[in-house]
Amino acid sequence: MGDDATHGVDVTGEPLRRGVASLEAHAAYLAALPDHPAPADLIPMFAAMGGKAMGVEHAVLFRAHDLQAPPEF
């Protein structure tokens, strides 16, 4: 996970709690997903993987793309 990441954001603490609460607030969306894991279990698990890569407790990793660069052929 995140092998191609070029950037990351530390989401430890309040940002992670807000992310979990945000997904939990989408009850209709979650109700349509049978046997989905609880957001409070799923999101911290993935964020911990990103955190390990960045040396923090929880992080979200991204790959940045230069949209103004000429295409590679």
PyMOL Python script that loads the backbone (N, CA, C, O; Angstrom):
from pymol import cmd

cmd.read_pdbstr("""\
ATOM      1  N   MET A   1       0.837  -1.181   0.000  1.00  0.00           N
ATOM      2  CA  MET A   1       0.000   0.000   0.000  1.00  0.00           C
ATOM      3  C   MET A   1       0.880   1.241   0.000  1.00  0.00           C
ATOM      4  O   MET A   1       1.815   1.335   0.794  1.00  0.00           O
ATOM      5  N   GLY A   2       0.595   2.178  -0.868  1.00  0.00           N
ATOM      6  CA  GLY A   2       1.350   3.412  -0.894  1.00  0.00           C
ATOM      7  C   GLY A   2       2.733   3.291  -1.493  1.00  0.00           C
ATOM      8  O   GLY A   2       3.568   4.172  -1.291  1.00  0.00           O
ATOM      9  N   ASP A   3       3.000   2.206  -2.236  1.00  0.00           N
ATOM     10  CA  ASP A   3       4.329   2.026  -2.814  1.00  0.00           C
ATOM     11  C   ASP A   3       4.694   3.158  -3.759  1.00  0.00           C
ATOM     12  O   ASP A   3       5.871   3.489  -3.898  1.00  0.00           O
ATOM     13  N   ASP A   4       3.709   3.752  -4.409  1.00  0.00           N
ATOM     14  CA  ASP A   4       3.953   4.831  -5.352  1.00  0.00           C
ATOM     15  C   ASP A   4       3.677   6.202  -4.742  1.00  0.00           C
ATOM     16  O   ASP A   4       3.666   7.202  -5.461  1.00  0.00           O
ATOM     17  N   ALA A   5       3.457   6.266  -3.444  1.00  0.00           N
ATOM     18  CA  ALA A   5       3.132   7.537  -2.800  1.00  0.00           C
ATOM     19  C   ALA A   5       4.311   8.496  -2.888  1.00  0.00           C
ATOM     20  O   ALA A   5       5.468   8.112  -2.721  1.00  0.00           O
ATOM     21  N   THR A   6       3.984   9.744  -3.153  1.00  0.00           N
ATOM     22  CA  THR A   6       4.992  10.796  -3.189  1.00  0.00           C
ATOM     23  C   THR A   6       4.788  11.795  -2.057  1.00  0.00           C
ATOM     24  O   THR A   6       5.686  12.580  -1.751  1.00  0.00           O
ATOM     25  N   HIS A   7       3.622  11.770  -1.439  1.00  0.00           N
ATOM     26  CA  HIS A   7       3.280  12.712  -0.378  1.00  0.00           C
ATOM     27  C   HIS A   7       2.441  11.997   0.680  1.00  0.00           C
ATOM     28  O   HIS A   7       1.854  10.947   0.420  1.00  0.00           O
ATOM     29  N   GLY A   8       2.397  12.573   1.853  1.00  0.00           N
ATOM     30  CA  GLY A   8       1.567  12.029   2.916  1.00  0.00           C
ATOM     31  C   GLY A   8       1.157  13.120   3.880  1.00  0.00           C
ATOM     32  O   GLY A   8       1.813  14.156   3.992  1.00  0.00           O
ATOM     33  N   VAL A   9       0.051  12.866   4.579  1.00  0.00           N
ATOM     34  CA  VAL A   9      -0.462  13.806   5.568  1.00  0.00           C
ATOM     35  C   VAL A   9      -0.669  13.052   6.876  1.00  0.00           C
ATOM     36  O   VAL A   9      -1.330  12.014   6.900  1.00  0.00           O
ATOM     37  N   ASP A  10      -0.112  13.566   7.947  1.00  0.00           N
ATOM     38  CA  ASP A  10      -0.306  12.991   9.273  1.00  0.00           C
ATOM     39  C   ASP A  10      -1.741  13.292   9.706  1.00  0.00           C
ATOM     40  O   ASP A  10      -2.127  14.457   9.810  1.00  0.00           O
ATOM     41  N   VAL A  11      -2.526  12.254   9.956  1.00  0.00           N
ATOM     42  CA  VAL A  11      -3.920  12.421  10.374  1.00  0.00           C
ATOM     43  C   VAL A  11      -4.137  11.881  11.791  1.00  0.00           C
ATOM     44  O   VAL A  11      -5.266  11.577  12.176  1.00  0.00           O
ATOM     45  N   THR A  12      -3.069  11.766  12.553  1.00  0.00           N
ATOM     46  CA  THR A  12      -3.152  11.250  13.914  1.00  0.00           C
ATOM     47  C   THR A  12      -4.047  12.151  14.770  1.00  0.00           C
ATOM     48  O   THR A  12      -3.987  13.376  14.666  1.00  0.00           O
ATOM     49  N   GLY A  13      -4.867  11.536  15.607  1.00  0.00           N
ATOM     50  CA  GLY A  13      -5.690  12.292  16.557  1.00  0.00           C
ATOM     51  C   GLY A  13      -6.988  12.787  15.965  1.00  0.00           C
ATOM     52  O   GLY A  13      -7.742  12.022  15.363  1.00  0.00           O
ATOM     53  N   GLU A  14      -7.248  14.073  16.139  1.00  0.00           N
ATOM     54  CA  GLU A  14      -8.533  14.659  15.743  1.00  0.00           C
ATOM     55  C   GLU A  14      -8.848  14.489  14.255  1.00  0.00           C
ATOM     56  O   GLU A  14      -9.992  14.171  13.932  1.00  0.00           O
ATOM     57  N   PRO A  15      -7.902  14.682  13.331  1.00  0.00           N
ATOM     58  CA  PRO A  15      -8.248  14.465  11.920  1.00  0.00           C
ATOM     59  C   PRO A  15      -8.749  13.044  11.649  1.00  0.00           C
ATOM     60  O   PRO A  15      -9.679  12.856  10.865  1.00  0.00           O
ATOM     61  N   LEU A  16      -8.148  12.058  12.283  1.00  0.00           N
ATOM     62  CA  LEU A  16      -8.592  10.679  12.096  1.00  0.00           C
ATOM     63  C   LEU A  16      -9.984  10.488  12.687  1.00  0.00           C
ATOM     64  O   LEU A  16     -10.840   9.861  12.062  1.00  0.00           O
ATOM     65  N   ARG A  17     -10.220  11.019  13.878  1.00  0.00           N
ATOM     66  CA  ARG A  17     -11.553  10.906  14.496  1.00  0.00           C
ATOM     67  C   ARG A  17     -12.615  11.557  13.623  1.00  0.00           C
ATOM     68  O   ARG A  17     -13.719  11.028  13.490  1.00  0.00           O
ATOM     69  N   ARG A  18     -12.294  12.689  13.033  1.00  0.00           N
ATOM     70  CA  ARG A  18     -13.265  13.364  12.157  1.00  0.00           C
ATOM     71  C   ARG A  18     -13.536  12.554  10.892  1.00  0.00           C
ATOM     72  O   ARG A  18     -14.667  12.510  10.409  1.00  0.00           O
ATOM     73  N   GLY A  19     -12.506  11.921  10.362  1.00  0.00           N
ATOM     74  CA  GLY A  19     -12.689  11.070   9.186  1.00  0.00           C
ATOM     75  C   GLY A  19     -13.590   9.891   9.471  1.00  0.00           C
ATOM     76  O   GLY A  19     -14.454   9.552   8.662  1.00  0.00           O
ATOM     77  N   VAL A  20     -13.393   9.262  10.616  1.00  0.00           N
ATOM     78  CA  VAL A  20     -14.248   8.142  11.016  1.00  0.00           C
ATOM     79  C   VAL A  20     -15.682   8.628  11.189  1.00  0.00           C
ATOM     80  O   VAL A  20     -16.613   8.000  10.685  1.00  0.00           O
ATOM     81  N   ALA A  21     -15.868   9.739  11.896  1.00  0.00           N
ATOM     82  CA  ALA A  21     -17.212  10.277  12.123  1.00  0.00           C
ATOM     83  C   ALA A  21     -17.888  10.647  10.811  1.00  0.00           C
ATOM     84  O   ALA A  21     -19.094  10.456  10.659  1.00  0.00           O
ATOM     85  N   SER A  22     -17.123  11.173   9.866  1.00  0.00           N
ATOM     86  CA  SER A  22     -17.682  11.546   8.568  1.00  0.00           C
ATOM     87  C   SER A  22     -18.236  10.335   7.833  1.00  0.00           C
ATOM     88  O   SER A  22     -19.341  10.384   7.293  1.00  0.00           O
ATOM     89  N   LEU A  23     -17.475   9.252   7.812  1.00  0.00           N
ATOM     90  CA  LEU A  23     -17.963   8.051   7.135  1.00  0.00           C
ATOM     91  C   LEU A  23     -19.127   7.431   7.903  1.00  0.00           C
ATOM     92  O   LEU A  23     -20.074   6.938   7.290  1.00  0.00           O
ATOM     93  N   GLU A  24     -19.074   7.448   9.223  1.00  0.00           N
ATOM     94  CA  GLU A  24     -20.182   6.906  10.017  1.00  0.00           C
ATOM     95  C   GLU A  24     -21.472   7.677   9.775  1.00  0.00           C
ATOM     96  O   GLU A  24     -22.556   7.110   9.907  1.00  0.00           O
ATOM     97  N   ALA A  25     -21.380   8.955   9.425  1.00  0.00           N
ATOM     98  CA  ALA A  25     -22.563   9.784   9.180  1.00  0.00           C
ATOM     99  C   ALA A  25     -23.278   9.416   7.885  1.00  0.00           C
ATOM    100  O   ALA A  25     -24.418   9.829   7.676  1.00  0.00           O
ATOM    101  N   HIS A  26     -22.638   8.656   7.024  1.00  0.00           N
ATOM    102  CA  HIS A  26     -23.244   8.245   5.759  1.00  0.00           C
ATOM    103  C   HIS A  26     -23.989   6.923   5.941  1.00  0.00           C
ATOM    104  O   HIS A  26     -23.650   5.922   5.311  1.00  0.00           O
ATOM    105  N   ALA A  27     -24.990   6.925   6.793  1.00  0.00           N
ATOM    106  CA  ALA A  27     -25.718   5.703   7.154  1.00  0.00           C
ATOM    107  C   ALA A  27     -26.366   5.045   5.941  1.00  0.00           C
ATOM    108  O   ALA A  27     -26.327   3.821   5.819  1.00  0.00           O
ATOM    109  N   ALA A  28     -26.959   5.824   5.046  1.00  0.00           N
ATOM    110  CA  ALA A  28     -27.623   5.241   3.871  1.00  0.00           C
ATOM    111  C   ALA A  28     -26.603   4.555   2.965  1.00  0.00           C
ATOM    112  O   ALA A  28     -26.873   3.476   2.436  1.00  0.00           O
ATOM    113  N   TYR A  29     -25.458   5.158   2.787  1.00  0.00           N
ATOM    114  CA  TYR A  29     -24.399   4.558   1.974  1.00  0.00           C
ATOM    115  C   TYR A  29     -23.934   3.253   2.601  1.00  0.00           C
ATOM    116  O   TYR A  29     -23.829   2.233   1.920  1.00  0.00           O
ATOM    117  N   LEU A  30     -23.655   3.286   3.897  1.00  0.00           N
ATOM    118  CA  LEU A  30     -23.169   2.092   4.580  1.00  0.00           C
ATOM    119  C   LEU A  30     -24.220   0.989   4.613  1.00  0.00           C
ATOM    120  O   LEU A  30     -23.878  -0.191   4.548  1.00  0.00           O
ATOM    121  N   ALA A  31     -25.488   1.356   4.713  1.00  0.00           N
ATOM    122  CA  ALA A  31     -26.563   0.360   4.742  1.00  0.00           C
ATOM    123  C   ALA A  31     -26.635  -0.420   3.436  1.00  0.00           C
ATOM    124  O   ALA A  31     -27.086  -1.565   3.422  1.00  0.00           O
ATOM    125  N   ALA A  32     -26.198   0.188   2.343  1.00  0.00           N
ATOM    126  CA  ALA A  32     -26.235  -0.477   1.033  1.00  0.00           C
ATOM    127  C   ALA A  32     -25.046  -1.413   0.828  1.00  0.00           C
ATOM    128  O   ALA A  32     -24.994  -2.130  -0.171  1.00  0.00           O
ATOM    129  N   LEU A  33     -24.103  -1.416   1.747  1.00  0.00           N
ATOM    130  CA  LEU A  33     -22.925  -2.281   1.646  1.00  0.00           C
ATOM    131  C   LEU A  33     -23.068  -3.437   2.632  1.00  0.00           C
ATOM    132  O   LEU A  33     -22.854  -3.258   3.831  1.00  0.00           O
ATOM    133  N   PRO A  34     -23.427  -4.611   2.142  1.00  0.00           N
ATOM    134  CA  PRO A  34     -23.594  -5.728   3.067  1.00  0.00           C
ATOM    135  C   PRO A  34     -22.263  -6.128   3.712  1.00  0.00           C
ATOM    136  O   PRO A  34     -21.224  -6.163   3.054  1.00  0.00           O
ATOM    137  N   ASP A  35     -22.317  -6.420   4.981  1.00  0.00           N
ATOM    138  CA  ASP A  35     -21.154  -6.918   5.732  1.00  0.00           C
ATOM    139  C   ASP A  35     -19.946  -5.983   5.699  1.00  0.00           C
ATOM    140  O   ASP A  35     -18.806  -6.442   5.760  1.00  0.00           O
ATOM    141  N   HIS A  36     -20.187  -4.685   5.604  1.00  0.00           N
ATOM    142  CA  HIS A  36     -19.063  -3.741   5.598  1.00  0.00           C
ATOM    143  C   HIS A  36     -18.448  -3.668   6.994  1.00  0.00           C
ATOM    144  O   HIS A  36     -19.155  -3.814   7.991  1.00  0.00           O
ATOM    145  N   PRO A  37     -17.139  -3.444   7.070  1.00  0.00           N
ATOM    146  CA  PRO A  37     -16.528  -3.256   8.389  1.00  0.00           C
ATOM    147  C   PRO A  37     -16.925  -1.897   8.964  1.00  0.00           C
ATOM    148  O   PRO A  37     -17.238  -0.968   8.220  1.00  0.00           O
ATOM    149  N   ALA A  38     -16.910  -1.791  10.250  1.00  0.00           N
ATOM    150  CA  ALA A  38     -17.218  -0.518  10.902  1.00  0.00           C
ATOM    151  C   ALA A  38     -16.133   0.501  10.547  1.00  0.00           C
ATOM    152  O   ALA A  38     -14.948   0.172  10.580  1.00  0.00           O
ATOM    153  N   PRO A  39     -16.526   1.745  10.207  1.00  0.00           N
ATOM    154  CA  PRO A  39     -15.524   2.763   9.901  1.00  0.00           C
ATOM    155  C   PRO A  39     -14.479   2.920  11.009  1.00  0.00           C
ATOM    156  O   PRO A  39     -13.311   3.185  10.725  1.00  0.00           O
ATOM    157  N   ALA A  40     -14.891   2.759  12.267  1.00  0.00           N
ATOM    158  CA  ALA A  40     -13.957   2.901  13.388  1.00  0.00           C
ATOM    159  C   ALA A  40     -12.914   1.790  13.413  1.00  0.00           C
ATOM    160  O   ALA A  40     -11.880   1.925  14.069  1.00  0.00           O
ATOM    161  N   ASP A  41     -13.176   0.695  12.706  1.00  0.00           N
ATOM    162  CA  ASP A  41     -12.192  -0.383  12.588  1.00  0.00           C
ATOM    163  C   ASP A  41     -11.361  -0.232  11.319  1.00  0.00           C
ATOM    164  O   ASP A  41     -10.143  -0.412  11.340  1.00  0.00           O
ATOM    165  N   LEU A  42     -12.022   0.098  10.224  1.00  0.00           N
ATOM    166  CA  LEU A  42     -11.385   0.117   8.911  1.00  0.00           C
ATOM    167  C   LEU A  42     -10.426   1.297   8.717  1.00  0.00           C
ATOM    168  O   LEU A  42      -9.273   1.105   8.329  1.00  0.00           O
ATOM    169  N   ILE A  43     -10.895   2.495   8.981  1.00  0.00           N
ATOM    170  CA  ILE A  43     -10.095   3.687   8.685  1.00  0.00           C
ATOM    171  C   ILE A  43      -8.798   3.728   9.502  1.00  0.00           C
ATOM    172  O   ILE A  43      -7.738   3.977   8.929  1.00  0.00           O
ATOM    173  N   PRO A  44      -8.846   3.492  10.817  1.00  0.00           N
ATOM    174  CA  PRO A  44      -7.579   3.496  11.558  1.00  0.00           C
ATOM    175  C   PRO A  44      -6.599   2.421  11.091  1.00  0.00           C
ATOM    176  O   PRO A  44      -5.387   2.628  11.135  1.00  0.00           O
ATOM    177  N   MET A  45      -7.114   1.279  10.646  1.00  0.00           N
ATOM    178  CA  MET A  45      -6.234   0.215  10.174  1.00  0.00           C
ATOM    179  C   MET A  45      -5.434   0.677   8.950  1.00  0.00           C
ATOM    180  O   MET A  45      -4.217   0.501   8.900  1.00  0.00           O
ATOM    181  N   PHE A  46      -6.120   1.267   7.963  1.00  0.00           N
ATOM    182  CA  PHE A  46      -5.426   1.737   6.767  1.00  0.00           C
ATOM    183  C   PHE A  46      -4.540   2.946   7.082  1.00  0.00           C
ATOM    184  O   PHE A  46      -3.436   3.065   6.550  1.00  0.00           O
ATOM    185  N   ALA A  47      -5.024   3.832   7.941  1.00  0.00           N
ATOM    186  CA  ALA A  47      -4.224   5.006   8.297  1.00  0.00           C
ATOM    187  C   ALA A  47      -2.964   4.607   9.063  1.00  0.00           C
ATOM    188  O   ALA A  47      -1.942   5.287   8.969  1.00  0.00           O
ATOM    189  N   ALA A  48      -3.028   3.518   9.815  1.00  0.00           N
ATOM    190  CA  ALA A  48      -1.836   3.038  10.527  1.00  0.00           C
ATOM    191  C   ALA A  48      -0.779   2.550   9.546  1.00  0.00           C
ATOM    192  O   ALA A  48       0.416   2.716   9.791  1.00  0.00           O
ATOM    193  N   MET A  49      -1.207   1.951   8.438  1.00  0.00           N
ATOM    194  CA  MET A  49      -0.249   1.514   7.414  1.00  0.00           C
ATOM    195  C   MET A  49       0.474   2.712   6.818  1.00  0.00           C
ATOM    196  O   MET A  49       1.693   2.688   6.645  1.00  0.00           O
ATOM    197  N   GLY A  50      -0.284   3.763   6.505  1.00  0.00           N
ATOM    198  CA  GLY A  50       0.332   4.981   5.990  1.00  0.00           C
ATOM    199  C   GLY A  50       1.222   5.635   7.024  1.00  0.00           C
ATOM    200  O   GLY A  50       2.284   6.165   6.698  1.00  0.00           O
ATOM    201  N   GLY A  51       0.783   5.596   8.275  1.00  0.00           N
ATOM    202  CA  GLY A  51       1.572   6.166   9.357  1.00  0.00           C
ATOM    203  C   GLY A  51       2.912   5.480   9.511  1.00  0.00           C
ATOM    204  O   GLY A  51       3.930   6.129   9.751  1.00  0.00           O
ATOM    205  N   LYS A  52       2.908   4.168   9.373  1.00  0.00           N
ATOM    206  CA  LYS A  52       4.167   3.420   9.485  1.00  0.00           C
ATOM    207  C   LYS A  52       5.154   3.887   8.419  1.00  0.00           C
ATOM    208  O   LYS A  52       6.345   4.041   8.692  1.00  0.00           O
ATOM    209  N   ALA A  53       4.656   4.111   7.207  1.00  0.00           N
ATOM    210  CA  ALA A  53       5.520   4.559   6.112  1.00  0.00           C
ATOM    211  C   ALA A  53       6.096   5.952   6.371  1.00  0.00           C
ATOM    212  O   ALA A  53       7.204   6.261   5.932  1.00  0.00           O
ATOM    213  N   MET A  54       5.337   6.794   7.090  1.00  0.00           N
ATOM    214  CA  MET A  54       5.783   8.169   7.363  1.00  0.00           C
ATOM    215  C   MET A  54       6.454   8.333   8.720  1.00  0.00           C
ATOM    216  O   MET A  54       7.020   9.386   9.010  1.00  0.00           O
ATOM    217  N   GLY A  55       6.393   7.299   9.550  1.00  0.00           N
ATOM    218  CA  GLY A  55       6.982   7.413  10.872  1.00  0.00           C
ATOM    219  C   GLY A  55       6.105   8.132  11.880  1.00  0.00           C
ATOM    220  O   GLY A  55       6.602   8.702  12.851  1.00  0.00           O
ATOM    221  N   VAL A  56       4.788   8.107  11.646  1.00  0.00           N
ATOM    222  CA  VAL A  56       3.818   8.687  12.579  1.00  0.00           C
ATOM    223  C   VAL A  56       2.767   7.625  12.873  1.00  0.00           C
ATOM    224  O   VAL A  56       2.797   6.543  12.287  1.00  0.00           O
ATOM    225  N   GLU A  57       1.837   7.926  13.778  1.00  0.00           N
ATOM    226  CA  GLU A  57       0.835   6.917  14.140  1.00  0.00           C
ATOM    227  C   GLU A  57      -0.153   6.637  13.007  1.00  0.00           C
ATOM    228  O   GLU A  57      -0.401   5.479  12.670  1.00  0.00           O
ATOM    229  N   HIS A  58      -0.717   7.693  12.421  1.00  0.00           N
ATOM    230  CA  HIS A  58      -1.697   7.539  11.338  1.00  0.00           C
ATOM    231  C   HIS A  58      -1.417   8.565  10.241  1.00  0.00           C
ATOM    232  O   HIS A  58      -1.138   9.728  10.531  1.00  0.00           O
ATOM    233  N   ALA A  59      -1.492   8.133   8.988  1.00  0.00           N
ATOM    234  CA  ALA A  59      -1.276   9.044   7.861  1.00  0.00           C
ATOM    235  C   ALA A  59      -2.052   8.558   6.648  1.00  0.00           C
ATOM    236  O   ALA A  59      -2.400   7.382   6.538  1.00  0.00           O
ATOM    237  N   VAL A  60      -2.315   9.486   5.746  1.00  0.00           N
ATOM    238  CA  VAL A  60      -2.905   9.174   4.446  1.00  0.00           C
ATOM    239  C   VAL A  60      -1.845   9.504   3.406  1.00  0.00           C
ATOM    240  O   VAL A  60      -1.281  10.598   3.404  1.00  0.00           O
ATOM    241  N   LEU A  61      -1.579   8.546   2.522  1.00  0.00           N
ATOM    242  CA  LEU A  61      -0.544   8.710   1.502  1.00  0.00           C
ATOM    243  C   LEU A  61      -1.172   9.016   0.150  1.00  0.00           C
ATOM    244  O   LEU A  61      -2.267   8.548  -0.160  1.00  0.00           O
ATOM    245  N   PHE A  62      -0.468   9.803  -0.648  1.00  0.00           N
ATOM    246  CA  PHE A  62      -0.945  10.223  -1.965  1.00  0.00           C
ATOM    247  C   PHE A  62       0.183  10.112  -2.977  1.00  0.00           C
ATOM    248  O   PHE A  62       1.359  10.065  -2.616  1.00  0.00           O
ATOM    249  N   ARG A  63      -0.187  10.072  -4.229  1.00  0.00           N
ATOM    250  CA  ARG A  63       0.776  10.199  -5.318  1.00  0.00           C
ATOM    251  C   ARG A  63       0.413  11.476  -6.058  1.00  0.00           C
ATOM    252  O   ARG A  63      -0.700  11.611  -6.568  1.00  0.00           O
ATOM    253  N   ALA A  64       1.342  12.401  -6.116  1.00  0.00           N
ATOM    254  CA  ALA A  64       1.116  13.659  -6.823  1.00  0.00           C
ATOM    255  C   ALA A  64       1.437  13.478  -8.301  1.00  0.00           C
ATOM    256  O   ALA A  64       2.386  12.781  -8.662  1.00  0.00           O
ATOM    257  N   HIS A  65       0.644  14.107  -9.138  1.00  0.00           N
ATOM    258  CA  HIS A  65       0.848  14.067 -10.589  1.00  0.00           C
ATOM    259  C   HIS A  65       0.968  15.498 -11.090  1.00  0.00           C
ATOM    260  O   HIS A  65       0.174  16.361 -10.715  1.00  0.00           O
ATOM    261  N   ASP A  66       1.948  15.747 -11.929  1.00  0.00           N
ATOM    262  CA  ASP A  66       2.126  17.060 -12.535  1.00  0.00           C
ATOM    263  C   ASP A  66       1.239  17.121 -13.771  1.00  0.00           C
ATOM    264  O   ASP A  66       1.577  16.557 -14.811  1.00  0.00           O
ATOM    265  N   LEU A  67       0.114  17.798 -13.658  1.00  0.00           N
ATOM    266  CA  LEU A  67      -0.848  17.859 -14.759  1.00  0.00           C
ATOM    267  C   LEU A  67      -0.447  18.857 -15.836  1.00  0.00           C
ATOM    268  O   LEU A  67      -1.102  18.943 -16.875  1.00  0.00           O
ATOM    269  N   GLN A  68       0.618  19.609 -15.601  1.00  0.00           N
ATOM    270  CA  GLN A  68       1.083  20.561 -16.606  1.00  0.00           C
ATOM    271  C   GLN A  68       2.311  20.058 -17.348  1.00  0.00           C
ATOM    272  O   GLN A  68       2.776  20.701 -18.289  1.00  0.00           O
ATOM    273  N   ALA A  69       2.827  18.939 -16.941  1.00  0.00           N
ATOM    274  CA  ALA A  69       4.009  18.375 -17.605  1.00  0.00           C
ATOM    275  C   ALA A  69       3.604  17.778 -18.948  1.00  0.00           C
ATOM    276  O   ALA A  69       2.480  17.299 -19.098  1.00  0.00           O
ATOM    277  N   PRO A  70       4.507  17.803 -19.926  1.00  0.00           N
ATOM    278  CA  PRO A  70       4.189  17.164 -21.202  1.00  0.00           C
ATOM    279  C   PRO A  70       4.009  15.656 -20.993  1.00  0.00           C
ATOM    280  O   PRO A  70       4.634  15.076 -20.106  1.00  0.00           O
ATOM    281  N   PRO A  71       3.173  15.033 -21.790  1.00  0.00           N
ATOM    282  CA  PRO A  71       2.947  13.590 -21.625  1.00  0.00           C
ATOM    283  C   PRO A  71       4.217  12.790 -21.901  1.00  0.00           C
ATOM    284  O   PRO A  71       5.036  13.152 -22.745  1.00  0.00           O
ATOM    285  N   GLU A  72       4.349  11.701 -21.166  1.00  0.00           N
ATOM    286  CA  GLU A  72       5.480  10.796 -21.386  1.00  0.00           C
ATOM    287  C   GLU A  72       5.088   9.766 -22.434  1.00  0.00           C
ATOM    288  O   GLU A  72       4.010   9.176 -22.354  1.00  0.00           O
ATOM    289  N   PHE A  73       5.950   9.547 -23.410  1.00  0.00           N
ATOM    290  CA  PHE A  73       5.678   8.548 -24.456  1.00  0.00           C
ATOM    291  C   PHE A  73       6.697   7.458 -24.407  1.00  0.00           C
ATOM    292  O   PHE A  73       6.641   6.524 -25.207  1.00  0.00           O
TER     293      PHE A  73
END
""", "prot")
cmd.dss("prot")
cmd.show_as("cartoon", "prot")
cmd.util.cbc("prot")
cmd.orient("prot")
